[in-house]
Amino acid sequence: MSDKQLTYEEARAELVATVEKLEAGGATLEESLKLWERGEKLADLCQSHLEGARERLEARTETGDGE
């Protein structure tokens, strides 16, 4: 599954797991860098999902379709 296909919940769960791996330590420098980069991508994806949801809510509120 590509990153674009991950739901918010899937991306957030993977981000949490990635952070836990980083916090646990024991990884090599290269592994830590890859985990950090993956975490950054996942955080961006989560932010994108949240922004999309916010835009949808604002659009519904502006048009009066919020019921």
MODELLER restraints for C-alpha pairs under 7 A, 6 or more apart:
rsr = mdl.restraints
at = mdl.atoms
rsr.add(forms.Gaussian(group=physical.xy_distance, feature=features.Distance(at['CA:8:A'], at['CA:46:A']), mean=5.58, stdev=0.5))
rsr.add(forms.Gaussian(group=physical.xy_distance, feature=features.Distance(at['CA:8:A'], at['CA:49:A']), mean=6.01, stdev=0.5))
rsr.add(forms.Gaussian(group=physical.xy_distance, feature=features.Distance(at['CA:11:A'], at['CA:42:A']), mean=5.78, stdev=0.5))
rsr.add(forms.Gaussian(group=physical.xy_distance, feature=features.Distance(at['CA:11:A'], at['CA:46:A']), mean=6.34, stdev=0.5))
rsr.add(forms.Gaussian(group=physical.xy_distance, feature=features.Distance(at['CA:12:A'], at['CA:46:A']), mean=6.49, stdev=0.5))
rsr.add(forms.Gaussian(group=physical.xy_distance, feature=features.Distance(at['CA:15:A'], at['CA:39:A']), mean=5.62, stdev=0.5))
rsr.add(forms.Gaussian(group=physical.xy_distance, feature=features.Distance(at['CA:15:A'], at['CA:42:A']), mean=5.87, stdev=0.5))
rsr.add(forms.Gaussian(group=physical.xy_distance, feature=features.Distance(at['CA:15:A'], at['CA:43:A']), mean=6.91, stdev=0.5))
rsr.add(forms.Gaussian(group=physical.xy_distance, feature=features.Distance(at['CA:18:A'], at['CA:35:A']), mean=6.25, stdev=0.5))
rsr.add(forms.Gaussian(group=physical.xy_distance, feature=features.Distance(at['CA:18:A'], at['CA:39:A']), mean=6.25, stdev=0.5))
rsr.add(forms.Gaussian(group=physical.xy_distance, feature=features.Distance(at['CA:22:A'], at['CA:32:A']), mean=6.47, stdev=0.5))
rsr.add(forms.Gaussian(group=physical.xy_distance, feature=features.Distance(at['CA:22:A'], at['CA:35:A']), mean=6.95, stdev=0.5))
rsr.add(forms.Gaussian(group=physical.xy_distance, feature=features.Distance(at['CA:60:A'], at['CA:66:A']), mean=5.09, stdev=0.5))
